[in-house]
Amino acid sequence: MSHARPPSTARRAERGMTLLELVMVCAILLVLSTAALPLARITAKRQQEQELRVDLREMRNAIDHYKDAADRNLFQVDVSTDGYPPTLDTLVEGVDITTAGPAAGGTPVGNSAIGTAMSSSTPAAASAPSAFDQTSQSGGASGAPASLTMHVRFLRKIPVDPMTGKAEWGYRSVQDDPDSDAWGGQDVFDVYSLSTNTAIDGSKYSDW
């Protein structure tokens, strides 16, 4: 009758070391995953902040181009707005700009004024699907176009605030007090995020 030999001391030690190594590896992985979680959150937050800066710059550039075109009398505006858009929707919907055509015996009034107001090198103009669409001409007595009408859109769409997940923004008008959070409603001089959270650098998103 044979008897099973008990495992040697070396085998028991080897088996014990393998289990210990497994526990150590699991502990290391747990520490690494715990340390990586805050880093991933910061990375995602930093990306959101970059998107917020881009959105604010795009909208502010569009407001500036609208104001520049209004100051050049390229379209009619409400006097109470001081030449600023009444809402952000106005930048998306666009305006009709009419320029004079060639005068008799003279040279045509080109689109230099419009081109200056809507430079293709600016982010707002580049984001528009078509800076000058729905173009129409009306003929003069000589058969040459007497005027040129262009529908100009300054903003493709109202962006979504990455901090709130909504296409809603805070407005400031020229008439508002700089320290006031209430919008007077006359025009849109500036925009800001409605988020009350704090950025990585300690500033408030609403102050950007």
C-alpha positions in Angstrom: 0.0 0.0 0.0 1.5 3.3 -1.2 1.2 6.5 0.7 1.1 10.0 -1.0 4.2 12.0 -0.3 3.5 15.3 1.3 4.7 18.3 -0.6 8.2 19.3 0.2 9.0 22.5 2.1 10.4 24.0 -1.1 7.2 23.5 -2.9 5.1 25.0 -0.1 7.4 28.0 -0.1 7.1 28.4 -3.9 3.3 28.2 -3.7 3.2 30.7 -0.9 5.4 33.2 -2.8 3.2 33.0 -5.9 0.2 33.9 -3.9 2.0 36.7 -2.2 3.1 38.1 -5.5 -0.4 38.0 -6.8 -1.6 40.0 -3.8 1.1 42.5 -4.4 0.3 42.9 -8.0 -3.4 43.5 -7.3 -2.4 46.1 -4.6 -0.2 47.9 -7.1 -2.9 47.9 -9.8 -5.4 49.3 -7.3 -3.1 52.1 -6.3 -2.3 53.0 -9.9 -6.0 53.0 -10.9 -6.9 55.2 -7.9 -4.1 57.6 -8.8 -5.1 57.7 -12.5 -8.8 58.6 -11.8 -8.2 62.2 -10.7 -5.7 62.7 -13.6 -8.4 61.5 -16.1 -10.9 63.9 -14.5 -8.5 66.8 -14.8 -7.7 66.0 -18.4 -11.4 65.9 -19.3 -12.0 69.2 -17.4 -9.1 70.9 -19.2 -10.6 69.8 -22.5 -13.9 71.3 -21.6 -12.2 74.5 -20.6 -10.5 74.7 -24.0 -13.9 74.2 -25.7 -15.4 77.0 -23.6 -12.6 79.4 -24.5 -13.1 78.6 -28.2 -16.9 79.0 -28.0 -16.6 82.4 -26.2 -14.0 83.7 -28.7 -16.2 82.6 -31.7 -19.3 84.3 -30.3 -17.4 87.5 -29.4 -15.8 87.7 -32.8 -19.2 87.4 -34.4 -20.5 90.2 -32.2 -17.6 92.4 -33.2 -18.1 91.7 -36.9 -21.8 92.5 -36.6 -20.9 95.7 -34.8 -18.3 96.7 -37.4 -20.8 96.1 -40.2 -23.5 98.1 -38.4 -21.0 101.0 -37.8 -20.3 101.0 -41.6 -24.1 101.4 -42.2 -24.2 98.2 -44.2 -27.6 97.4 -42.7 -30.2 99.2 -40.5 -30.2 98.6 -36.8 -32.3 99.7 -33.9 -30.8 102.9 -32.4 -31.3 101.5 -28.8 -28.9 98.6 -29.6 -25.9 100.9 -30.3 -25.1 98.7 -33.3 -24.8 95.5 -31.3 -27.0 92.4 -32.1 -30.2 92.3 -30.1 -29.8 88.6 -29.4 -27.4 85.8 -30.4 -30.1 84.4 -32.7 -29.6 87.5 -34.8 -26.1 86.5 -35.6 -27.3 83.0 -36.7 -30.3 84.3 -38.7 -28.1 87.0 -40.4 -29.0 90.3 -42.0 -29.4 91.6 -45.6 -26.7 93.9 -46.7 -27.2 95.9 -49.9 -24.4 97.7 -51.7 -24.6 100.1 -54.6 -23.7 99.0 -58.1 -21.7 100.8 -60.7 -22.6 104.4 -61.2 -23.0 105.9 -64.7 -19.5 106.4 -66.2 -17.9 105.4 -62.9 -16.5 102.4 -61.2 -18.7 99.9 -59.3 -18.8 100.0 -55.5 -17.3 96.7 -54.7 -17.6 94.5 -51.7 -14.6 95.9 -50.0 -16.7 97.3 -47.1 -18.4 93.9 -46.6 -15.1 92.1 -47.0 -13.5 94.3 -44.3 -16.4 93.6 -42.0 -16.4 89.9 -42.6 -12.8 89.0 -43.2 -12.4 85.4 -44.2 -9.3 85.2 -41.9 -11.5 85.5 -38.8 -12.9 82.5 -36.9 -16.5 83.9 -37.1 -16.4 84.2 -40.8 -14.7 80.9 -41.3 -17.4 79.2 -39.1 -20.2 80.5 -41.2 -21.5 78.0 -43.9 -21.7 80.8 -46.4 -20.7 84.4 -45.6 -22.7 85.8 -48.4 -25.7 83.7 -49.5 -29.0 84.4 -51.0 -27.4 87.0 -53.3 -29.7 89.0 -55.5 -29.2 91.9 -58.0 -31.4 94.6 -59.2 -30.6 96.1 -62.7 -30.1 99.8 -63.5 -31.1 101.7 -66.6 -28.0 100.7 -68.4 -28.6 97.0 -67.7 -25.7 96.9 -65.2 -26.6 95.9 -61.6 -27.6 98.9 -59.6 -27.4 97.1 -56.3 -26.2 93.9 -54.8 -28.0 92.3 -51.8 -26.2 89.7 -49.7 -27.5 87.8 -46.8 -24.8 87.7 -44.2 -24.7 85.3 -41.3 -22.1 86.0 -38.6 -22.4 82.7 -36.7 -23.1 79.2 -37.8 -25.1 78.2 -34.7 -25.2 79.0 -31.0 -22.7 76.7 -29.4 -23.4 74.4 -26.4 -21.7 75.5 -23.2 -19.5 72.5 -22.4 -19.9 73.3 -18.7 -23.7 73.3 -18.6 -24.5 71.1 -21.6 -27.0 73.7 -22.8 -26.9 76.2 -25.6 -27.7 79.0 -23.1 -25.4 81.8 -22.2 -25.4 84.9 -20.0 -25.7 88.2 -21.8 -24.3 91.7 -21.1 -25.5 94.8 -22.9 -23.7 98.1 -23.3 -26.1 99.8 -20.8 -25.6 97.2 -18.1 -23.4 97.9 -15.1 -20.1 96.0 -15.4 -20.6 94.3 -12.1 -24.3 93.4 -12.7 -25.4 89.8 -13.4 -28.8 91.0 -14.8 -29.2 91.6 -18.5 -31.0 94.8 -19.5 -32.2 93.2 -22.7 -31.3 96.1 -25.1 -28.5 94.3 -26.9 -25.7 91.7 -26.6 -22.4 93.4 -26.0 -20.8 90.3 -24.4 -21.5 86.7 -23.5 -20.4 84.5 -20.6 -20.9 81.0 -19.2 -23.8 80.4 -16.8 -21.8 77.8 -15.0 -21.1 78.6 -11.3 -18.2 76.1 -11.1 -14.6 77.0 -10.6 -11.9 76.4 -13.3 -8.6 74.5 -12.7 -6.8 77.8 -12.3 -9.2 78.9 -9.5 -11.2 81.4 -11.6 -14.9 81.4 -12.2 -16.1 80.3 -15.6 -18.7 83.1 -15.6 -15.7 85.6 -15.4 -14.1 84.3 -18.6 
